Amino acid sequence: MPTNLPPDYYKIEEQYKQAQTQEEKIELLETMISTIPKHKGTDHLRADLRRRLSKLKEQQQSGKKTGGPVSPYLVDKEGAGQVVVIGENNVGKSALVKALTNANPDVSPNPFTTWQPTPGMMIYKDVQIQIIDTPPIDREFVEPDFYQLLRRADLILLMTDLTRDPIGQLEKTIEKMIENRIIPAHLKAEYEEIGNKYIPLLVLCNKNDNQQSDENYSIFCELIETEWPCVPISVTTGRRLEEMQQRIYQALGIMRIFSKAPGKDVDMSAPFVMNKDGTIDEFAIKLHKDFYEKLKSAKVWGSTSFDGQMVSRDYVLQDGDIVELKI
């Protein structure tokens, strides 16, 4: 019986053959399996790929148990999203992470001060978001694991310095990402033939210190050929950092939902974080499976026509809603 594999399968298979790291091979195998149509003609192929995947995962776990060296780029995800800051040397990445989070990376005017990723937690609207400082991307040698960190990210912040060829910095950094098949999500249609990982990306234009430097940003926007999601900021003066935080929050596609017990006040300092446009059903599962299985009624304050309105299980929640579930 013919397998009738889709064209995407063969693209991913070719990328798998060229993959250099164990982690990348695992990710590509999982993607290959997900693209294969399920029928008798593909049973053997799917079984073979699952065996390969299982073997790779066993090898990966075995390496961890034997106490072998663990890559510093294997940063566990924490908080509501993992955001990785990239860019050339001395654009202000470490200073940004230090200003936004509890991390304390080395900040220096000297080039190539950062040699390994440094994670920290940014709090925005009572939501914790992980921000990771990284070594400059314009080093002579960039470890393959650096790009694996980017592939796992929920959002990439590409930082440029408005005072020294920001367009060149942007183009060179994007070129390196594309070489490693990591494509900014808004360029997916343009690079669908070569990409296999599409990550939301936000360009931060640093050293927009005052109104006089606004002209530098205007020139940058006029000269770039492709439309990019950009935010002009100044790490030094703090200018527009709050706007940048809001854009990060929006780009992650998340929202805050507050739980209210019947007859009690709501704790507005402890939101639940969900994917944007999540439903009452999804919120119930997040609270506890009993709420999902035994749910009798739900009330919402915020996005409804009036406070405390009864809603159905498929009601789509909005950021900041207060939800009361009854079982």
C-alpha positions as CSV (number, residue, x, y, z in Angstrom):
1,M,0.0,0.0,0.0
2,P,1.5,3.4,-0.9
3,T,2.5,5.8,1.9
4,N,1.4,9.0,0.1
5,L,3.7,11.2,2.2
6,P,3.1,15.0,2.1
7,P,5.9,17.2,0.6
8,D,6.6,18.6,4.1
9,Y,7.8,15.2,5.2
10,Y,10.6,15.1,2.7
11,K,11.8,18.6,3.6
12,I,11.9,17.7,7.3
13,E,13.6,14.4,6.5
14,E,16.4,16.2,4.6
15,Q,16.9,18.6,7.6
16,Y,17.0,15.5,9.9
17,K,19.8,14.0,7.8
18,Q,21.8,17.3,8.2
19,A,21.1,17.7,11.9
20,Q,24.2,17.8,14.1
21,T,22.9,17.7,17.6
22,Q,20.9,15.0,19.4
23,E,18.3,17.5,20.6
24,E,17.7,18.8,17.0
25,K,17.3,15.2,15.7
26,I,14.7,14.4,18.4
27,E,12.7,17.5,17.5
28,L,12.8,16.8,13.8
29,L,11.8,13.2,14.3
30,E,8.8,14.3,16.3
31,T,7.9,16.7,13.6
32,M,8.3,14.0,10.9
33,I,6.0,11.6,12.8
34,S,3.3,14.3,13.2
35,T,3.3,15.0,9.4
36,I,2.8,11.3,8.4
37,P,-0.9,10.4,7.6
38,K,-2.2,7.6,9.6
39,H,-3.2,4.6,7.5
40,K,-1.9,1.0,6.9
41,G,0.5,2.1,4.3
42,T,2.5,4.2,6.8
43,D,2.3,1.8,9.8
44,H,5.8,0.5,9.2
45,L,7.4,3.9,8.6
46,R,5.8,5.4,11.7
47,A,6.9,2.4,13.9
48,D,10.5,2.8,12.5
49,L,10.6,6.5,13.3
50,R,9.2,5.9,16.8
51,R,11.9,3.3,17.5
52,R,14.6,5.8,16.3
53,L,13.0,8.5,18.5
54,S,12.9,6.3,21.5
55,K,16.5,5.3,21.1
56,L,17.6,8.9,20.8
57,K,15.7,9.9,23.9
58,E,17.2,6.9,25.9
59,Q,20.7,8.0,24.8
60,Q,19.9,11.6,25.9
61,Q,18.7,10.4,29.3
62,S,21.6,8.1,29.7
63,G,24.0,10.9,29.1
64,K,22.3,13.0,31.8
65,K,22.4,10.1,34.3
66,T,26.1,9.4,33.8
67,G,26.9,12.9,35.0
68,G,28.4,14.0,31.7
69,P,28.8,17.7,31.0
70,V,25.5,19.5,30.7
71,S,25.3,22.4,28.2
72,P,24.7,25.8,29.8
73,Y,22.3,26.4,26.9
74,L,19.9,23.8,28.3
75,V,17.9,26.3,30.4
76,D,14.7,24.9,31.9
77,K,11.6,27.0,31.1
78,E,10.1,28.9,34.0
79,G,7.3,31.3,34.3
80,A,4.7,32.1,31.7
81,G,7.1,32.1,28.8
82,Q,10.8,31.9,27.8
83,V,12.2,35.0,26.1
84,V,15.7,34.9,24.7
85,V,17.7,38.1,24.0
86,I,20.1,38.0,21.1
87,G,22.3,40.4,19.2
88,E,25.8,41.5,18.4
89,N,28.4,42.5,21.0
90,N,27.8,45.7,23.1
91,V,24.2,46.3,22.0
92,G,23.0,46.3,25.7
93,K,21.6,42.8,26.1
94,S,23.1,42.2,29.6
95,A,22.2,45.7,30.8
96,L,18.6,45.0,29.6
97,V,18.3,41.7,31.5
98,K,19.8,43.3,34.6
99,A,17.3,46.2,34.4
100,L,14.3,43.9,33.9
101,T,15.0,40.9,36.1
102,N,16.6,39.6,39.3
103,A,19.6,38.3,37.3
104,N,23.0,40.0,37.7
105,P,24.9,39.4,34.4
106,D,28.3,41.2,33.9
107,V,27.7,44.6,32.2
108,S,30.7,46.1,30.6
109,P,31.6,48.5,27.8
110,N,34.2,45.9,26.7
111,P,33.1,43.5,23.9
112,F,32.3,39.8,24.4
113,T,31.8,40.0,28.2
114,T,29.0,37.5,28.3
115,W,30.2,33.9,27.7
116,Q,27.1,31.8,28.6
117,P,23.4,32.4,28.9
118,T,22.1,34.0,32.1
119,P,18.3,33.7,32.9
120,G,16.3,36.0,35.1
121,M,12.6,36.5,35.9
122,M,10.8,39.7,34.8
123,I,7.5,40.4,36.5
124,Y,4.9,42.2,34.5
125,K,1.2,42.5,35.6
126,D,2.0,40.0,38.4
127,V,3.1,37.5,35.7
128,Q,6.6,36.0,35.8
129,I,8.3,35.8,32.4
130,Q,11.8,34.3,31.9
131,I,14.3,36.5,30.1
132,I,17.7,35.0,29.1
133,D,20.8,37.0,28.3
134,T,23.1,35.3,25.7
135,P,26.6,35.7,24.4
136,P,27.0,37.9,21.2
137,I,26.0,36.2,18.0
138,D,28.8,37.8,16.1
139,R,31.5,35.6,17.7
140,E,34.0,33.7,15.6
141,F,32.5,30.4,16.8
142,V,28.9,30.1,18.0
143,E,28.0,26.8,19.7
144,P,25.2,24.7,18.0
145,D,23.5,24.6,21.4
146,F,23.1,28.4,21.1
147,Y,20.7,27.9,18.3
148,Q,18.9,25.1,20.1
149,L,18.2,27.6,22.9
150,L,16.6,29.8,20.2
151,R,14.5,26.9,18.8
152,R,13.0,26.3,22.3
153,A,12.2,29.9,23.0
154,D,8.6,31.3,23.0
155,L,9.9,34.7,21.9
156,I,13.2,36.1,20.6
157,L,14.2,39.7,21.3
158,L,16.7,40.8,18.7
159,M,18.6,43.8,20.1
160,T,20.3,46.5,18.0
161,D,22.3,49.7,18.8
162,L,20.8,52.7,17.0
163,T,24.1,54.5,17.1
164,R,26.1,52.0,15.0
165,D,24.7,50.5,11.9
166,P,21.5,48.9,13.3
167,I,20.4,47.7,9.9
168,G,23.6,45.8,9.4
169,Q,23.2,44.3,12.9
170,L,19.7,43.2,12.1
171,E,20.5,41.7,8.7
172,K,23.6,39.8,10.0
173,T,21.7,38.4,13.0
174,I,18.7,37.3,10.9
175,E,21.1,35.8,8.3
176,K,22.6,33.6,11.0
177,M,19.2,32.5,12.3
178,I,18.0,31.6,8.8
179,E,21.2,29.6,8.2
180,N,20.1,27.5,11.2
181,R,16.5,27.3,9.9
182,I,15.1,29.5,12.6
183,I,12.7,31.9,11.0
184,P,10.9,34.9,12.5
185,A,7.2,33.9,12.6
186,H,6.1,36.9,10.6
187,L,8.4,35.8,7.7
188,K,7.1,32.2,7.6
189,A,5.5,32.6,4.1
190,E,8.7,33.9,2.6
191,Y,11.0,31.2,4.1
192,E,8.7,28.2,4.2
193,E,10.9,26.2,1.9
194,I,13.9,26.3,4.2
195,G,12.6,26.9,7.7
196,N,11.5,24.3,10.2
197,K,11.1,26.5,13.3
198,Y,9.1,29.7,13.4
199,I,9.5,31.9,16.5
200,P,7.8,35.2,17.2
201,L,10.5,38.0,17.2
202,L,10.6,41.5,18.4
203,V,13.4,44.0,17.4
204,L,14.6,46.2,20.2
205,C,16.3,49.4,19.0
206,N,18.5,50.4,21.9
207,K,20.0,53.8,22.7
208,N,16.9,55.7,21.8
209,D,17.8,57.8,24.9
210,N,15.8,61.0,24.2
211,Q,13.8,62.9,21.6
212,Q,17.0,63.9,19.8
213,S,17.7,60.2,19.1
214,D,14.2,59.7,17.7
215,E,15.5,60.8,14.3
216,N,17.9,57.8,14.3
217,Y,15.0,55.5,14.9
218,S,12.9,57.2,12.1
219,I,15.8,56.8,9.6
220,F,16.2,53.1,10.6
221,C,12.4,52.5,10.0
222,E,12.6,54.2,6.6
223,L,15.6,52.2,5.4
224,I,14.8,48.7,6.4
225,E,13.4,46.8,3.4
226,T,11.1,44.4,5.3
227,E,8.5,45.4,7.9
228,W,9.7,44.4,11.3
229,P,7.9,44.5,14.7
230,C,10.1,47.1,16.5
231,V,10.3,49.0,19.8
232,P,12.7,51.9,20.3
233,I,14.1,51.7,23.9
234,S,16.8,53.0,26.1
235,V,18.2,50.7,28.7
236,T,20.3,53.6,30.1
237,T,17.4,56.0,30.7
238,G,14.6,53.5,31.0
239,R,12.8,55.2,28.1
240,R,9.9,53.0,26.7
241,L,10.9,50.0,28.7
242,E,7.3,49.7,29.9
243,E,6.0,49.7,26.3
244,M,8.5,47.0,25.5
245,Q,7.3,44.9,28.4
246,Q,3.7,45.2,27.1
247,R,4.8,44.2,23.7
248,I,6.6,41.1,25.1
249,Y,3.4,40.2,27.0
250,Q,1.3,40.5,23.9
251,A,3.8,38.6,21.7
252,L,3.7,35.6,24.1
253,G,-0.1,35.3,23.5
254,I,-1.0,34.9,27.1
255,M,-3.5,36.3,29.5
256,R,-4.2,36.6,33.2
257,I,-7.3,35.0,34.7
258,F,-8.3,35.4,38.4
259,S,-10.1,32.7,40.3
260,K,-12.9,33.6,42.8
261,A,-14.3,31.2,45.3
262,P,-18.1,31.6,45.8
263,G,-18.9,34.1,48.5
264,K,-15.2,35.2,48.9
265,D,-13.1,38.1,47.6
266,V,-10.7,37.5,44.7
267,D,-6.9,37.6,45.2
268,M,-5.9,40.0,42.4
269,S,-2.2,39.4,43.1
270,A,-2.2,35.7,42.1
271,P,-3.4,35.4,38.4
272,F,-3.6,32.1,36.5
273,V,-1.8,32.4,33.2
274,M,-3.5,30.9,30.1
275,N,-3.0,31.0,26.4
276,K,-4.9,33.9,24.9
277,D,-8.6,33.2,24.0
278,G,-8.8,30.2,26.3
279,T,-12.2,29.0,27.4
280,I,-14.0,28.2,30.7
281,D,-13.3,24.5,30.0
282,E,-9.6,25.2,29.7
283,F,-9.5,27.3,32.9
284,A,-11.4,24.5,34.7
285,I,-8.8,22.0,33.7
286,K,-6.0,24.3,34.8
287,L,-7.6,24.6,38.3
288,H,-8.2,20.9,38.8
289,K,-9.7,18.0,36.9
290,D,-12.6,17.9,39.4
291,F,-13.7,21.4,38.2
292,Y,-13.7,20.2,34.6
293,E,-15.5,16.9,35.3
294,K,-18.1,18.2,37.9
295,L,-18.6,21.8,36.7
296,K,-22.2,22.9,37.3
297,S,-21.9,26.7,36.6
298,A,-19.5,29.5,35.8
299,K,-19.7,33.2,36.4
300,V,-17.4,35.9,34.9
301,W,-16.6,39.4,35.9
302,G,-14.9,41.6,33.3
303,S,-15.5,40.7,29.7
304,T,-19.2,39.9,30.1
305,S,-22.2,42.2,29.5
306,F,-22.6,42.5,33.3
307,D,-20.6,41.5,36.4
308,G,-21.2,37.9,37.6
309,Q,-22.8,36.8,34.4
310,M,-23.4,33.1,34.0
311,V,-21.5,31.7,31.0
312,S,-21.2,28.4,29.1
313,R,-18.2,26.1,29.2
314,D,-17.1,27.3,25.7
315,Y,-17.1,30.9,26.7
316,V,-13.9,32.6,25.5
317,L,-12.2,34.5,28.4
318,Q,-10.3,37.8,28.1
319,D,-7.2,39.1,29.9
320,G,-8.1,40.2,33.4
321,D,-11.3,38.3,33.7
322,I,-12.4,37.0,37.2
323,V,-14.0,33.5,37.1
324,E,-16.1,31.8,39.7
325,L,-16.6,28.0,39.2
326,K,-19.2,26.0,41.1
327,I,-19.2,22.2,41.3
